[in-house]
Amino acid sequence: MKVPFLNLKAQYDVIAEEVQRSIAEVLSKCAFSGGPYVEAFEEEFAVFCGSKFAAGVGSGTDALWLALLGLGVQPGDEVITVPNSFIATAEAISLCGARPVFVDVKEDSFTMDPELLPQAITKRTKVIIPVHLYGQTADMDPILSIAERHGIAVLEDACQAHGAEYKGRRAGGLGHAACFSFYPGKNLGAYGEAGCVVTKDEELANKIKMLRDHGQSRKYYHDVIGINGRMDGIQGAVLSVKLKYLDSWNKQRRANAMLYREKLAGVAGLKVPKEMEYARHVYHVFAVRSQRREMMRSSLQQSGIDCGVHYPVPIHLQEAYASREEQAGKFPVAELCARELLSLPMFPELTGKEVDYICQEVERHSNVRDKA
Ligand SMILES: *Cc1c(COP(=O)(O)O)cnc(C)c1O
């Protein structure tokens, strides 16, 4: 049996007609850049997140960059985040001329360890970016209270957490602002590149809308220096169609995660991801831990199963950040994640049969079952 890591075609086949109709509408109205379809999606998505305003932008990376600029981050500032994320989280900080300061993550959740946060805060800290990694929110309450004590803004990197919940509230409505990516492979994916910033702060939302459009307040009057970070009309229309399905897709991901969990319980040397008591996980990624990750990955590949590694090198050890003072060993949990985590196929349309087959192969390749 062959199992892909991701199957975007299976999802497209179900909604093809609806999507094609909505794209045709955008084309006939020539609403290509920004415009009514982006605005409609912004309103729907802000409501979905339990927030107030949304600014559609070109990508998740733009969302992070523009949100940081909107929050006033400047050269010389420090922004705290975690080292086990996609590079974009740190990149956005660097693009503002600020310095990323890393805080290690907890071993049970892979998200920011609030206990390590206070010691990373300095007079220069402007923003804290917890990352809702793999579809599970960070432990926001302690992070928010520490931030509040120091008068620092909290920006959620919710690029992997569309529809995830923290104590019953959705990601995107937890911090001062939140950033989402609609890269095609995300839980809510566009048919091209897109992202957005969500916030309850109207002034911040307006500032970001200005920054995404060359800092103009009206056409050709530029109040500040911005970028071209607008969302395409076609993406807005596609996302409006897909948003209606997001809850049911997330449910299917959770059902697949339950199946995995059941069938992988007791496999020797393997740890399944934990759903924290505060969280409703939406399983953008289902990452298991094994000390024999590389062996497992190549064995599964031979069995026709595509896996991923998110991420093989933590940000502080990336070549792009090699000039920094950070060294191997400084963030042990993030480094452990990079060594041991293996992402199994996970998408809503994954069938029970496929999960069965994957689990059977995982077990076969770990050869001994835990007798305990
Ligand atoms: C995908 C992702 C981003 C970047 O989003 P793009 O749309 O690819 O620019 C940022 N942070 C995290 C955690 C991501 O997973």
The ligand as an ORCA input file, in Angstrom:
! r2SCAN-3c Opt
* xyz 0 1
  C       3.867     27.802      7.761
  C       4.408     28.515      8.924
  C       4.830     29.854      8.852
  C       4.972     30.610      7.572
  O       3.874     30.652      6.763
  P       4.043     30.885      5.171
  O       2.645     31.075      4.719
  O       4.679     29.657      4.613
  O       4.870     32.089      4.964
  C       5.222     30.468     10.027
  N       5.228     29.825     11.199
  C       4.869     28.528     11.309
  C       4.894     27.868     12.648
  C       4.473     27.828     10.167
  O       4.132     26.541     10.278
*
